[in-house]
């Protein structure tokens, strides 16, 4: 049976969200409360957790899409996961019956271990930004000692668990050769800088989009003016000095 997981109500006044990054793909097995997608709203970027355990059947949105609250995000097949568990259970029971004293086939152990790791990481107190940084850095949050309130894991905790030999070496290299960067900068012709057409276009989304909308409203509806007054401050200055 397929279950359509819809974008839940993730904040008061929030009516839509942008898909920042999918954490799963079609065919992946997910557990209940496992983060599956990052969604950015007008207020923050949050991780949305699965409401069901099952197999990802189909993603209903792509990265960068705007999704209304209540619209479908992903299709989750619960039957496929159940059949998979039953097949493994039957295979393990058959193996133990035909081979006395033999250990069950270890094929299911990686899946169980991965699911256990995901559940442990999901239970760790950490912000979405910290979770994203840890995931991109290949760090298991469950193995990081949190220094924040109530044991919350911060970005600094993740960096500390990784160690900083690379950053230290880069700092030492830059300190050992202070004249290299200025010489390279001064050697660039001024005309080449003025004629450069390199630029970076960043879509206005999420919080920035809301800021831009409010600024536009202010420009359109608020009276903008400058008022100046002049007065002789000689006597106040003399009083202050005295």
C-alpha positions as CSV (number, residue, x, y, z in Angstrom):
1,X,0.0,0.0,0.0
2,X,1.4,3.4,-1.0
3,X,1.2,6.3,1.4
4,X,1.3,9.9,0.1
5,X,3.3,12.0,2.5
6,X,2.2,15.6,2.3
7,X,4.0,18.7,3.4
8,X,2.9,19.3,7.0
9,X,2.1,22.6,8.7
10,X,5.6,23.6,9.8
11,X,4.9,27.0,11.3
12,X,2.2,29.6,12.1
13,X,1.5,31.6,9.0
14,X,3.6,29.4,6.7
15,X,1.7,28.4,3.5
16,X,4.5,27.1,1.3
17,X,8.1,25.9,1.3
18,X,11.0,25.4,-1.1
19,X,12.6,22.0,-1.5
20,X,16.3,22.7,-0.7
21,X,17.6,19.2,-0.8
22,X,16.3,15.6,-0.8
23,X,18.0,13.3,1.7
24,X,16.6,10.2,0.1
25,X,15.9,8.9,-3.4
26,X,13.5,6.4,-5.0
27,X,14.2,2.9,-3.8
28,X,15.6,3.9,-0.4
29,X,14.2,2.4,2.8
30,X,13.2,4.9,5.5
31,X,12.1,4.6,9.1
32,X,9.5,6.6,10.9
33,X,10.8,10.0,12.1
34,X,13.8,9.8,9.8
35,X,14.7,13.1,8.0
36,X,13.9,12.8,4.3
37,X,14.0,16.4,2.9
38,X,15.1,19.9,3.8
39,X,12.5,22.6,3.2
40,X,13.1,26.4,3.4
41,X,10.3,28.7,4.4
42,X,10.0,32.4,5.0
43,X,11.3,31.8,8.5
44,X,13.8,29.0,8.6
45,X,15.2,25.9,6.9
46,X,13.9,22.7,8.5
47,X,14.2,19.0,8.1
48,X,11.0,17.2,7.4
49,X,10.8,13.6,8.9
50,X,8.9,10.7,7.5
51,X,5.6,9.8,9.1
52,X,5.8,6.2,8.0
53,X,8.4,3.4,7.6
54,X,8.7,2.0,4.1
55,X,10.3,2.2,0.8
56,X,10.5,5.5,-1.2
57,X,8.4,4.8,-4.3
58,X,8.5,8.2,-5.9
59,X,9.6,11.8,-5.2
60,X,6.7,14.2,-6.1
61,X,8.9,17.4,-6.2
62,X,12.4,18.4,-7.3
63,X,15.1,20.5,-5.7
64,X,14.1,24.2,-5.9
65,X,10.3,23.5,-6.3
66,X,7.9,25.5,-4.2
67,X,5.4,23.3,-2.4
68,X,2.1,24.4,-0.8
69,X,1.3,23.1,2.7
70,X,-0.8,20.0,2.3
71,X,0.5,19.1,-1.2
72,X,2.2,15.7,-1.8
73,X,6.0,15.4,-1.2
74,X,6.8,11.7,-1.7
75,X,5.1,8.3,-2.1
76,X,6.1,5.7,0.5
77,X,5.3,2.0,-0.1
78,X,4.7,0.4,3.3
79,X,4.0,-3.1,1.8
80,X,7.4,-3.4,0.2
81,X,9.1,-2.9,3.5
82,X,6.8,-5.4,5.2
83,X,7.4,-8.0,2.5
84,X,11.2,-7.4,2.7
85,X,11.1,-8.0,6.5
86,X,9.0,-11.1,6.1
87,X,11.3,-12.5,3.4
88,X,14.4,-11.9,5.6
89,X,12.7,-13.5,8.6
90,X,11.7,-16.5,6.5
91,X,15.2,-16.8,5.1
92,X,16.8,-16.5,8.6
93,X,14.4,-19.1,10.0
94,X,15.0,-21.5,7.1
95,X,18.8,-21.2,7.5
96,X,18.6,-21.8,11.3
97,X,16.4,-24.9,10.7
98,X,18.5,-26.6,8.1
99,X,21.9,-25.7,9.7
100,X,22.0,-26.5,13.5
101,X,24.3,-24.0,15.3
102,X,24.9,-22.0,12.1
103,X,24.5,-18.2,12.4
104,X,21.8,-16.5,10.4
105,X,22.7,-14.9,7.1
106,X,24.3,-11.5,7.9
107,X,22.7,-9.8,4.8
108,X,20.2,-7.9,6.9
109,X,22.8,-6.6,9.4
110,X,24.0,-3.6,7.4
111,X,20.4,-2.4,6.9
112,X,19.6,-2.8,10.5
113,X,22.8,-1.0,11.6
114,X,22.1,1.8,9.1
115,X,18.6,2.2,10.4
116,X,19.8,2.2,14.0
117,X,22.4,4.9,13.1
118,X,19.8,7.0,11.4
119,X,17.5,6.8,14.4
120,X,20.3,7.7,16.8
121,X,21.3,10.7,14.7
122,X,17.7,11.8,14.4
123,X,17.4,11.9,18.2
124,X,20.4,14.1,18.7
125,X,19.6,17.7,19.6
126,X,21.0,19.8,16.7
127,X,19.8,22.6,14.4
128,X,19.1,21.8,10.7
129,X,22.1,23.7,9.7
130,X,24.3,21.7,12.0
131,X,22.8,18.4,10.7
132,X,23.4,19.5,7.1
133,X,27.0,20.4,7.9
134,X,27.6,17.1,9.7
135,X,26.0,15.1,6.8
136,X,28.1,16.9,4.2
137,X,31.2,16.3,6.3
138,X,30.5,12.6,6.8
139,X,30.2,13.0,10.6
140,X,27.8,10.8,12.6
141,X,26.0,13.2,15.0
142,X,25.3,10.3,17.4
143,X,29.1,10.1,18.0
144,X,29.6,13.9,18.7
145,X,29.6,15.2,22.2
146,X,27.4,18.3,22.4
147,X,28.4,21.4,24.3
148,X,25.2,23.4,24.0
149,X,22.2,23.6,26.2
150,X,20.8,20.2,27.1
151,X,23.6,18.6,25.2
152,X,22.8,20.3,21.9
153,X,25.4,19.6,19.2
154,X,26.7,22.8,17.5
155,X,28.7,23.3,14.4
156,X,31.8,23.9,16.5
157,X,31.3,20.4,18.1
158,X,31.2,18.8,14.7
159,X,34.3,20.6,13.6
160,X,36.0,19.7,16.8
161,X,35.2,16.0,16.3
162,X,36.7,16.2,12.8
163,X,39.9,17.8,14.0
164,X,41.4,20.9,12.4
165,X,44.8,19.9,11.0
166,X,43.9,21.2,7.6
167,X,42.8,24.6,8.8
168,X,45.9,24.9,11.0
169,X,48.2,24.0,8.1
170,X,46.4,26.6,5.9
171,X,46.8,29.2,8.6
172,X,50.5,28.4,9.0
173,X,51.0,28.6,5.3
174,X,49.4,31.9,5.0
175,X,51.3,33.3,8.0
176,X,54.6,32.0,6.5
177,X,54.1,33.8,3.2
178,X,52.4,37.1,3.9
179,X,53.7,38.9,0.8
180,X,52.4,36.4,-1.8
181,X,48.7,37.4,-1.7
182,X,49.3,41.2,-1.9
183,X,51.8,40.8,-4.8
184,X,49.4,38.7,-6.8
185,X,46.6,41.2,-6.2
186,X,48.6,44.2,-7.2
187,X,49.8,42.4,-10.4
188,X,46.3,42.2,-11.8
189,X,45.7,45.0,-14.4
190,X,43.0,47.4,-13.4
191,X,41.5,47.3,-16.9
192,X,41.0,43.6,-16.6
193,X,39.0,44.0,-13.5
194,X,36.7,46.7,-14.9
195,X,36.1,44.7,-18.1
196,X,35.3,41.5,-16.2
197,X,31.8,40.1,-16.7
198,X,32.0,37.4,-14.1
199,X,29.0,37.4,-11.8
200,X,27.0,35.1,-9.6
201,X,23.2,35.1,-9.7
202,X,21.5,33.8,-6.5
203,X,17.7,33.1,-6.6
204,X,15.8,35.2,-4.1
205,X,14.1,32.6,-1.9
206,X,13.0,31.9,1.6
207,X,13.8,34.5,4.2
208,X,15.5,36.8,1.6
209,X,12.4,36.7,-0.6
210,X,10.2,37.8,2.3
211,X,12.7,40.6,3.1
212,X,12.6,41.8,-0.5
213,X,8.8,41.8,-0.5
214,X,8.7,43.9,2.6
215,X,11.2,46.3,1.2
216,X,9.2,46.7,-2.0
217,X,6.1,47.4,0.1
218,X,8.0,50.0,2.1
219,X,9.2,51.7,-1.1
220,X,5.7,51.7,-2.7
221,X,3.6,52.8,0.4
222,X,5.9,54.6,2.8
223,X,6.8,58.3,2.4
224,X,10.6,58.6,2.2
225,X,12.1,62.0,2.9
226,X,15.1,63.6,4.7
227,X,14.7,66.3,7.3
228,X,17.6,68.4,8.7
229,X,17.8,71.1,11.4
230,X,20.7,73.3,12.5
231,X,21.2,75.1,15.8
232,X,24.0,76.8,17.7
233,X,25.5,74.4,20.2
234,X,28.0,76.9,21.7
235,X,26.2,77.4,25.1
236,X,25.5,73.6,25.6
237,X,29.1,72.8,24.9
238,X,30.3,75.4,27.4
239,X,28.0,74.1,30.0
240,X,29.2,70.6,29.4
241,X,32.8,71.6,29.7
242,X,32.2,73.5,32.9
